[in-house]
Amino acid sequence: MPYALSIPAARAVPRGASLVRLPAVALVASLLLPQAGRAEENVETARAHATALSTAFRHAAEVATPSVVLVRSSTKPRAQGQRQRQRQRGGENPFRGTPLERMFPDGLPEGFDFEMPEGMGPEGGPRRSGVGSGVIVDASGIVLTNNHVVEGADEVVVELNDGREFKATEIKTDPDSDLAVVRLEGAQDLPVAKLGDSDTLSIGDWVIAIGNPFELETTVSAGIISGKGRELGGIRRAQFLQTDAAINPGNSGGPLVNLAGEVIGINTAIASSSGGYQGVGFAIPVNLAKWVSTQLIDNGAVQRAFIGVQMRPLDRKLAEKLGVAGRQGVLVNDVVPESPAAEAGVQELDVITAFDDRPVEGMRSLQEMVEQSDIGRKHTLTVLRDGKPMTLNIGVKPLPSEVAAAKPEKPKAEAESDETYYAEAYGLEVRDKGTLAEEAYEGFEGVVIDRVDPEGLAAEAGLGPGVLIRAVGKTPITSIADFSAAIEKEDPATGVLLRVRTPRGNSVVLLQKQ
């Protein structure tokens, strides 16, 4: 049945007063009008906010787009004769991957020779080319892009937003940060990007990515900063911004900008199982890009500084054991002899918490601060030693350009006796070092792990046979007797720190019962 609205009877009206009777519908409308009005106001407010955001996106794109360029790189084919290719490829069919493979599935008959026409074949294949993006950082014609966009290219052509094209006359690259600068021939008075401050970014900030994905010129996508301080395995000296703004092949080298149109990152990589956009993209913070590009422009290469420590991150258990609040800082595994750290008095088991009064959030954080610091002047290093803060004065030196890459084989113990010591509470058995056939252990004292219990604390911590235990906490170990005396003073419930050495270098391991 229809909804019925009952209206109370009218009361008597004083003499001289007039009475206006309202129909039921009119009364309902009068009751609902304030709510309807508020809803309309809310819609208008929401629309105004959305329009303002749209205007901000539009403004940012208009400010940044003129300085965004398309970068085309190409590599000339390297033609080779069939015999040379067959020698290099161990007799493999030189026509593999070409239309001639069906005609000569086994290669040419004996006694024949053939010069592959230029532009065919695996080694003498077609001219390889790639497309990326870049951003103009100097009006005289300097473009900032990714190293992987221009690496190994014989020719680089840059196309501006207004259609003009320039050839690159000079390319300077830094593979460690995946950044490069390209100088354009005959360019002047070019539109220059505004560079922002990536240190001021917070997770949730709006950003837009501009570039040329799939050669679709000047494409703009929007998103937010999804994360900070990300690390990518292939790029050793950069911490990345993470964003969900769409980044695809061709966006590499293009800018990530804030709503003011300022460049706050250089789009570099995506995390994807398909090779395309899946909501996780990475950009190099512009503050790092500023420093690297200045080094490349001024010096032709990047000169990084170092202090000479090996370090490891702090997990919750290590932080608690060392008396560190939270997990801020890095643990010193080893100090390089005659390095700035050694001269400043840094010790193993120190926790570095700040550099020049800037907090150290992790290994890459300290690495970036040190590498970009001024060489030739003193800096301050704040460390926790035995739970107490200390400030050390430290100089920095140029990072050696060549680092030994050889990895020695796993250690082989040649014991002088069969005597061992079994630490049952920790699940490991050790023997004296003896004459250990391992270059990485020369000059180091300790005892060698002979075996570990598969389900013991040592195995859980990743220790195995052949690892050299150099110290228990801060107690140096030179023999089984030293080790047994030191380990028996420790409690598995509170945990014990072992300073160990492997072919990769020194490390610190915490053995603690759950």
C-alpha positions in Angstrom: 0.0 0.0 0.0 1.2 3.6 -0.6 3.2 5.2 2.1 0.8 7.5 4.2 1.9 10.7 5.9 -0.3 11.8 8.8 -0.7 15.5 9.3 -1.6 16.6 12.9 -4.8 18.7 13.2 -4.3 22.4 13.1 -4.4 24.2 16.5 -6.6 27.3 17.1 -5.1 30.4 15.6 -5.2 33.7 17.6 -7.6 36.3 16.4 -6.1 38.4 13.6 -3.6 35.8 12.5 -3.8 34.1 9.1 -3.4 30.4 8.5 -1.8 28.9 5.5 -2.4 25.2 5.0 0.4 23.3 3.2 -0.4 20.2 1.2 1.4 17.0 2.4 3.8 16.9 -0.6 4.8 20.5 0.0 5.6 19.8 3.6 7.8 16.7 2.7 9.7 18.9 0.2 10.3 21.5 2.8 11.7 18.9 5.2 14.0 17.4 2.5 15.2 20.7 0.9 18.1 21.3 3.4 19.5 17.8 2.9 19.2 18.1 -0.9 20.9 21.4 -0.8 23.8 20.0 1.2 24.2 17.1 -1.2 24.3 19.5 -4.1 26.9 21.6 -2.3 29.0 18.5 -1.6 28.9 17.5 -5.3 29.9 21.0 -6.3 32.8 21.0 -3.8 34.0 17.6 -5.0 33.7 18.8 -8.6 35.7 21.9 -7.8 38.4 19.8 -6.1 38.6 17.4 -9.1 38.8 20.3 -11.5 41.6 21.9 -9.5 43.5 18.7 -9.6 43.0 18.3 -13.3 44.2 21.9 -13.7 47.3 21.1 -11.7 48.0 18.0 -13.9 47.5 20.1 -17.0 49.8 22.9 -15.7 52.5 20.4 -14.7 52.4 18.8 -18.2 52.5 22.2 -19.9 55.5 23.3 -17.9 57.6 20.1 -18.3 56.7 18.8 -21.8 58.7 21.3 -23.9 62.0 20.0 -22.3 61.2 16.3 -22.9 62.9 14.7 -25.9 62.8 11.5 -27.9 66.2 9.7 -28.0 66.9 7.4 -31.0 70.1 5.3 -30.7 71.4 3.0 -33.4 74.3 0.6 -33.8 75.9 -0.1 -37.2 76.0 -3.8 -38.4 79.3 -5.6 -38.1 79.5 -7.8 -41.2 81.8 -10.8 -41.1 82.7 -13.6 -43.5 81.1 -17.1 -43.2 84.4 -18.8 -42.3 85.2 -16.3 -39.6 81.7 -16.6 -38.1 81.8 -20.4 -38.2 85.1 -20.4 -36.4 83.7 -18.0 -33.8 80.5 -19.9 -33.4 82.1 -23.4 -33.3 80.8 -24.4 -36.8 77.2 -23.2 -36.2 75.2 -22.5 -39.3 75.9 -18.8 -40.3 72.4 -18.5 -41.8 70.6 -19.2 -38.5 67.7 -16.8 -38.0 67.7 -15.7 -41.6 65.5 -16.7 -44.7 68.5 -18.6 -46.1 68.5 -21.1 -43.2 65.8 -23.2 -44.9 67.8 -23.4 -48.1 71.0 -24.3 -46.3 70.0 -26.1 -43.0 73.5 -27.5 -42.6 75.4 -24.4 -43.8 77.2 -24.2 -47.1 78.7 -27.4 -48.7 82.4 -28.1 -48.1 84.6 -26.0 -50.4 82.2 -23.1 -50.7 82.5 -19.7 -49.2 80.1 -16.9 -48.8 80.1 -13.3 -47.6 76.9 -12.4 -45.8 75.4 -9.3 -47.3 75.4 -6.3 -44.9 72.2 -6.2 -42.9 71.7 -10.0 -42.6 72.8 -12.7 -40.2 73.2 -12.8 -36.4 76.5 -10.9 -36.2 76.1 -8.9 -39.4 72.4 -8.3 -38.7 70.2 -5.4 -39.5 71.1 -2.0 -38.0 70.0 -2.2 -34.3 68.1 0.7 -33.0 66.4 1.7 -29.8 64.1 4.5 -28.6 64.0 6.2 -25.2 63.4 9.5 -23.7 65.4 12.3 -22.1 65.1 15.8 -20.6 67.0 19.0 -21.5 69.0 20.3 -18.5 71.0 23.0 -20.2 69.9 25.5 -22.9 73.2 24.9 -24.8 72.0 21.4 -25.7 72.7 19.0 -22.8 70.2 16.1 -22.4 70.0 13.9 -19.4 68.9 10.3 -20.0 69.5 6.7 -19.0 72.8 5.0 -19.7 71.0 1.9 -21.1 69.2 4.2 -23.7 72.5 5.2 -25.3 75.1 2.7 -24.2 77.1 1.3 -27.1 75.4 3.4 -29.7 77.2 4.5 -32.8 74.8 7.3 -33.5 72.3 9.1 -31.3 69.6 11.5 -32.7 67.5 13.6 -30.4 64.1 14.9 -31.5 62.6 17.9 -29.6 59.0 18.4 -28.8 58.7 21.0 -31.5 60.0 18.6 -34.2 63.6 19.7 -34.4 66.3 17.1 -34.6 69.9 17.2 -33.4 72.7 14.7 -33.5 74.7 13.9 -30.4 78.4 15.0 -30.6 79.4 13.8 -27.1 78.0 11.0 -24.8 79.1 10.6 -21.2 77.8 7.7 -19.2 77.8 6.3 -15.7 76.7 2.7 -15.7 76.8 2.4 -11.9 73.8 4.8 -11.7 72.4 4.1 -15.2 72.6 7.8 -16.1 74.1 9.6 -19.1 74.4 13.0 -20.6 74.3 13.8 -24.3 75.5 17.0 -25.9 73.7 18.1 -29.0 75.4 19.5 -32.1 74.5 23.1 -33.0 71.9 23.5 -30.3 71.2 26.7 -28.4 68.4 28.4 -26.5 66.6 25.1 -25.9 63.7 24.8 -23.3 65.2 23.7 -20.0 63.5 21.6 -17.4 62.9 22.8 -13.9 64.7 20.5 -11.5 63.1 19.9 -8.1 64.2 18.5 -4.8 63.5 14.7 -4.5 64.4 14.7 -0.8 61.1 16.6 0.0 59.0 13.8 -1.6 56.6 11.8 0.6 54.8 8.5 -0.2 51.4 9.4 -1.6 52.5 12.6 -3.4 51.0 13.0 -6.9 53.5 12.7 -9.8 53.3 12.4 -13.6 55.6 10.5 -16.0 56.3 12.1 -19.4 58.0 10.2 -22.2 57.7 8.3 -25.5 56.4 4.8 -24.6 56.2 2.5 -27.7 57.3 5.6 -29.7 54.0 7.4 -28.9 55.5 10.8 -28.5 54.9 13.0 -25.5 52.7 10.7 -23.5 51.7 11.7 -20.0 50.6 9.4 -17.2 49.7 10.1 -13.6 50.2 8.3 -10.3 51.7 8.7 -6.9 55.0 8.0 -5.1 54.4 4.4 -4.0 57.7 3.9 -2.2 61.2 5.4 -1.6 64.7 3.9 -1.1 64.1 0.9 -3.4 67.1 -1.1 -4.6 67.5 -2.8 -8.0 70.1 -5.5 -8.3 71.5 -4.4 -11.7 72.2 -0.8 -10.6 74.6 -0.7 -7.7 74.7 3.0 -6.8 71.2 4.4 -6.7 68.1 4.2 -4.4 65.0 4.5 -6.5 61.6 6.2 -6.2 58.7 3.8 -6.8 55.6 5.0 -8.6 52.4 3.6 -10.1 52.4 6.2 -12.9 52.4 4.1 -16.1 56.0 3.5 -17.3 56.6 1.4 -20.4 59.4 0.7 -22.9 60.4 4.0 -24.4 59.8 5.9 -21.1 63.4 5.3 -20.0 65.3 8.5 -19.5 62.2 10.6 -19.4 61.2 12.8 -16.4 59.0 12.0 -13.4 57.6 15.5 -12.4 55.6 16.9 -9.5 52.5 19.0 -9.7 54.6 22.1 -10.0 56.1 20.7 -13.2 59.5 20.2 -11.6 61.5 17.1 -12.4 61.9 15.0 -9.3 63.1 11.7 -11.0 64.4 10.0 -14.1 62.2 7.1 -15.2 64.4 4.0 -15.4 62.8 0.6 -14.9 59.6 -1.4 -14.3 58.9 -4.5 -12.3 56.8 -6.7 -14.6 56.2 -10.4 -15.4 55.0 -9.5 -18.9 57.5 -6.8 -19.9 54.8 -4.1 -19.8 53.3 -1.8 -17.2 51.9 -3.6 -14.1 51.8 -0.7 -11.7 55.4 -0.8 -10.3 57.8 1.6 -11.9 61.1 3.1 -10.7 62.8 6.4 -11.1 66.2 7.7 -10.1 65.8 10.6 -7.6 66.7 13.9 -9.3 69.1 14.9 -6.5 71.3 12.0 -7.4 70.8 12.8 -11.1 71.9 16.4 -10.6 75.1 15.3 -8.9 76.0 12.6 -11.5 75.2 14.8 -14.5 77.3 17.6 -13.0 80.2 15.2 -12.6 79.8 13.9 -16.1 79.6 17.4 -17.6 82.5 18.8 -15.6 84.9 15.8 -15.5 83.7 13.4 -18.1 83.3 10.7 -15.4 81.9 10.3 -11.9 84.4 10.6 -9.1 83.0 9.0 -6.0 84.4 9.0 -2.5 84.8 6.2 0.0 85.7 5.7 3.7 86.7 2.0 3.6 84.3 -0.1 5.6 82.4 -3.3 4.8 78.9 -3.2 6.3 75.7 -5.1 6.7 72.1 -4.0 7.4 70.6 -4.2 10.9 67.7 -6.6 11.4 65.5 -6.5 14.5 67.5 -9.1 16.5 70.9 -7.5 15.7 69.6 -4.1 16.6 68.3 -5.4 20.0 71.6 -7.2 20.7 73.7 -4.1 19.9 71.3 -1.7 21.8 70.2 0.2 18.7 66.8 1.9 18.9 64.8 0.7 15.8 66.9 -0.4 12.9 68.5 2.9 11.9 72.1 2.6 10.9 74.5 0.0 9.5 76.8 -2.5 11.2 80.5 -2.4 10.4 81.7 -5.9 9.4 85.3 -4.9 8.5 87.6 -1.9 8.3 89.9 -1.7 5.3 93.5 -1.2 6.5 95.0 2.3 5.9 91.6 3.6 4.8 89.9 6.8 6.0 87.8 4.7 8.4 90.9 3.0 9.9 92.6 6.3 10.3 89.5 7.7 12.1 89.4 4.8 14.5 86.3 3.0 13.2 86.1 -0.5 14.7 84.3 -3.7 13.8 80.9 -4.0 15.5 80.5 -0.2 15.4 77.0 0.9 14.2 77.2 3.9 12.0 74.1 6.0 12.6 74.9 9.4 10.9 77.3 11.0 8.4 77.7 14.8 8.7 74.7 14.8 11.1 72.5 13.2 8.5 70.8 10.0 9.7 71.9 6.7 8.0 68.8 4.7 7.1 70.6 1.8 5.5 73.6 0.7 3.5 72.7 2.5 0.3 71.8 5.7 2.3 75.3 5.8 3.8 76.9 4.9 0.4 75.2 7.8 -1.4 76.1 10.3 1.3 79.8 9.3 1.4 80.2 9.0 -2.4 78.8 12.5 -2.9 80.8 14.1 -0.1 83.7 16.5 -0.7 87.1 14.9 -1.0 89.9 16.6 0.9 88.0 17.9 3.9 86.9 16.4 7.3 83.5 15.0 7.9 81.8 13.7 11.0 80.8 10.1 11.5 78.4 9.2 14.4 78.7 5.6 15.6 77.3 3.5 18.5 80.1 1.5 20.2 79.0 -0.8 23.0 75.7 1.0 23.0 77.3 4.5 23.5 77.3 7.2 20.8 80.6 8.6 19.6 81.5 11.2 17.0 84.6 10.6 14.9 86.3 13.0 12.5 86.9 11.3 9.1 88.3 12.3 5.8 87.3 10.6 2.5 89.4 9.4 -0.4 88.6 8.8 -4.1 86.9 5.4 -4.6 89.4 3.1 -6.5 88.4 2.8 -10.1 89.1 -1.0 -10.2 87.8 -3.5 -7.7 89.0 -7.1 -7.8 86.3 -9.3 -9.1 87.9 -12.7 -8.7 86.1 -15.0 -6.3 88.3 -17.5 -4.5 87.2 -21.1 -4.2 85.6 -22.4 -1.0 88.1 -22.9 1.8 89.6 -26.3 2.4 90.7 -27.0 5.9 94.0 -28.9 6.2 93.9 -29.6 10.0 97.1 -30.1 11.9 95.2 -32.3 14.4 91.8 -34.0 14.7 90.9 -32.1 17.9 87.5 -30.3 17.7 85.1 -28.5 20.0 81.4 -29.0 19.7 79.1 -26.2 20.9 75.9 -28.1 21.2 73.7 -25.1 22.2 74.6 -23.5 18.8 74.8 -26.6 16.7 78.3 -26.2 15.4 81.7 -27.9 15.7 85.0 -26.2 15.1 88.7 -27.1 14.7 91.9 -25.1 14.7 92.6 -23.1 11.5 95.8 -25.0 10.8 97.2 -24.5 7.3 94.0 -23.4 5.6 94.4 -23.4 1.9 92.5 -20.1 1.3 94.0 -16.8 0.2 91.0 -14.9 1.7 92.0 -16.0 5.2 95.7 -15.1 5.0 96.6 -12.8 7.9 93.4 -13.7 9.9 93.3 -15.8 13.1 90.4 -18.0 14.2 88.8 -21.4 14.2 87.2 -23.1 11.3 83.7 -24.5 11.3 84.0 -28.3 10.7 80.3 -29.1 10.6 76.9 -27.7 11.6 73.7 -29.4 12.8 71.1 -29.2 10.1 68.5 -27.8 12.5 70.9 -25.9 14.8 71.2 -22.2 15.3 74.4 -22.0 13.2 72.6 -23.6 10.2 69.6 -21.2 10.6 72.0 -18.3 10.5 73.5 -19.5 7.2 76.8 -20.8 8.6 78.5 -23.9 7.1 81.7 -25.8 7.0 84.8 -23.8 6.1 83.7 -20.5 7.6 86.4 -18.9 9.8 85.2 -17.6 13.2 87.4 -14.7 14.1 85.8 -13.5 17.3 83.0 -14.1 19.7 81.6 -10.7 20.4 84.7 -8.6 20.8 86.8 -11.4 22.1 89.4 -12.4 19.4 89.8 -16.1 18.7 93.1 -17.8 17.9 92.4 -21.4 19.0 89.8 -23.9 20.1 90.6 -23.1 23.7 89.8 -19.4 23.1 86.6 -20.3 21.3 85.3 -22.7 24.0 86.1 -20.3 26.8 84.3 -17.4 25.1 81.3 -19.3 23.8 80.6 -20.9 27.2 80.1 -17.4 28.7 77.3 -16.6 26.2 73.6 -17.4 26.5 71.7 -18.7 23.4 68.5 -17.0 24.8 70.1 -13.5 24.6 72.2 -14.4 21.6 75.9 -14.3 20.7 77.6 -12.3 17.9 80.2 -14.1 15.9 82.6 -12.2 13.7 83.3 -14.5 10.8 85.1 -14.5 7.5 84.2 -16.1 4.2 85.8 -15.8 0.8 83.6 -12.8 0.2 85.0 -10.9 3.3 84.2 -10.3 6.9 80.7 -10.5 8.3 78.8 -10.5 11.6 76.3 -13.3 12.5 73.9 -13.4 15.4 73.1 -16.8 16.8 70.0 -16.6 19.0 67.3 -19.1 20.2 63.8 -18.1 19.0 
